[in-house]
Amino acid sequence: MQPNYRVGVLLIGVLLSPTSVAAQIVVSPLQAMPGRWERVSIQVTNPLDSPIVAIRIEVPAEMIVAGVEPHPEWPFEIDSLAGGGHAIEWRGGWVAQGELQEFGFLARIRSDIDADQVMLPTHLTRVGGDVESWMGGGDAPAPRIFVDRTPELTSQGTAMLGVVALVVSVIALAIAMVARFARPSPPA
């Protein structure tokens, strides 16, 4: 597994920035194409001395969840949300001060999505029952994945493009050879 330097830089920037929010959350990937399966991860860091003991992510109906990555010490449950979608909740672990934990699941954005982004409201529960919610804007925006509608070539499309380039090259070479040998000879 390759290190994700972008997430590290984001976390350092978030940890060093002044804020009234008691924890920090980063989602990865930052953008995804509709219809493509992606490993979605939520990274949670805790700058306070009150440990985080539960993480709940609300995945809207615009995303289909295929499975949740098992996490040591953090059993999870999946519940249905009103209006579609699912909530994934991990409980039983511990994110102490200065620690980072990552929670992942496999999902895809529906191909027929109209929105430009998918918001993932997240709720963190601390020892003692205090809940910190990341749902909207302001100091605690919900993590979001931007919808990438950039067309891409499939492996078959890439192979076909290679064949077309080869055929065009052979035709250009044939034309150049015909032009070279079909020239009238200079008068003697």
Secondary structure, DSSP 8 states (H G I E B T S, - for coil): ----HHHHHHHHHHHHS--S-SSEEEEE-SEE-TT--EEEEEEEE--SSS-EEEEEEEE-TTEEEEEE---TT--EEEEE-TTS-EEEEEEEEEE-TT-EEEEEEEEEE-TT--SSEEE--EEEEETTS-EEEE-BSTTSB--EEEE-------HHHHHHHHHHHHHHHHHHHHHHHHHHHSS-----
